[in-house]
Amino acid sequence: MPPPPWKTAWIVGASSGIGRAVALRLARDGVRVAASARDAAALEDLAAEGGGLITVHPFDVTEDGAATRVLGEIEATLGPVDLAILSAGIWEPFRPDDIRVDAFADSIAVNYLGAVSCIAALLPGMRGRNAGQIAIVASVAGYFGLPKSATYGPTKAALINLAESLRTEMDGSGVAVSLVNPGFVATRLTEKNSFPMPFLMQPDAAAERIVKGLRSRRFEVAFPRRFTWGMKFLGTFPYPVFFWIVRKFVSRR
Ligand SMILES: NC(=O)c1ccc[n+]([C@@H]2O[C@H](COP(=O)([O-])OP(=O)(O)OC[C@H]3O[C@@H](n4cnc5c(N)ncnc54)[C@H](OP(=O)(O)O)[C@@H]3O)[C@@H](O)[C@H]2O)c1
């Protein structure tokens, strides 16, 4: 495998799960990784495993101005970030008998506006350098509305839409926008799921797919393919057929 095309990566949501596994995967390839999330102790543990290539930059993506401040600190010490992976996210199963508006607001604040804040921090520098890659971690749950997903799914649909818009907007700027749509990955986030999760993957395997996909600079990195292609196919059916399939195969789980 040729050396990676990045010198410095910023991973937001690196303290656990997918972001953590990608941080270690990139560090193994010799990429310097600036690791962010709220839990500083978990980031220190990650850095201890990173062979001196992972540095710790804790912040909360919902705090006003924090992404810009932290990116400034990272670039002052490590130089320009040429890959950013925006993986911070929360998942709250939707319960129709207990609809909490604050849970919707929290999901939008972390999953959607958190990514927007990081993008707003990153774009001026990347556009000025005519270089860089931003990977937005959404989900196959953003393809269409599914049971239990009413709080989370719309934030991921918004991220997919945002990535599509930005991809065209950045044409010719030298800045690549990538969309990462994982299926089910065994992390803290999916621990609370009581339903069966088809094609569940381990974080290391997910990190492998993500890094390979981002190296290719293709727009969408979606995996595992058997699952994501099935989901895309489901989305092509007219609504009566779509809802019949969802009722028969998803709602009963
Ligand atoms: N696991 C799956 O099956 C799956 C499938 C599709 C998409 N995804 C997406 O993949 C991404 C990573 O999820 P995961 O499965 O790896 O879950 P995870 O292990 O819970 O990781 C989530 C990460 O987001 C960070 N985070 C949460 N709130 C934050 C905040 N306010 N500010 C900064 N960082 C924050 C967490 O760190 P702190 O708590 O330390 O802040 C953690 O590092 C998410 O965007 C998720 O929606 C996951």
The ligand as an ORCA input file, in Angstrom:
! r2SCAN-3c Opt
* xyz 0 1
  N     -22.159      2.315     15.585
  C     -22.960      2.274     14.529
  O     -23.605      1.251     14.232
  C     -23.068      3.483     13.636
  C     -23.734      3.316     12.416
  C     -23.861      4.406     11.570
  C     -23.325      5.625     11.930
  N     -22.692      5.761     13.127
  C     -22.142      7.078     13.455
  O     -20.770      6.939     13.712
  C     -20.341      7.994     14.586
  C     -19.540      7.386     15.720
  O     -20.407      6.573     16.498
  P     -19.906      5.295     17.321
  O     -20.766      4.175     16.959
  O     -18.444      5.190     17.215
  O     -20.371      5.737     18.793
  P     -19.553      6.093     20.111
  O     -18.599      5.006     20.433
  O     -20.573      6.448     21.128
  O     -18.709      7.391     19.678
  C     -19.316      8.651     19.590
  C     -18.240      9.690     19.709
  O     -18.863     10.993     19.647
  C     -18.329     11.783     20.712
  N     -19.281     12.808     21.116
  C     -20.571     12.655     21.520
  N     -21.090     13.836     21.871
  C     -20.112     14.762     21.703
  C     -20.029     16.161     21.908
  N     -21.079     16.868     22.382
  N     -18.858     16.796     21.612
  C     -17.802     16.105     21.149
  N     -17.805     14.790     20.923
  C     -18.952     14.127     21.213
  C     -18.077     10.768     21.840
  O     -17.110     11.245     22.755
  P     -17.388     11.903     24.191
  O     -18.537     11.193     24.811
  O     -16.066     11.711     24.886
  O     -17.666     13.335     23.923
  C     -17.490      9.617     21.036
  O     -16.118      9.828     20.831
  C     -21.620      8.692     15.041
  O     -21.783      9.870     14.292
  C     -22.706      7.690     14.728
  O     -23.947      8.316     14.509
  C     -22.542      4.719     13.996
*
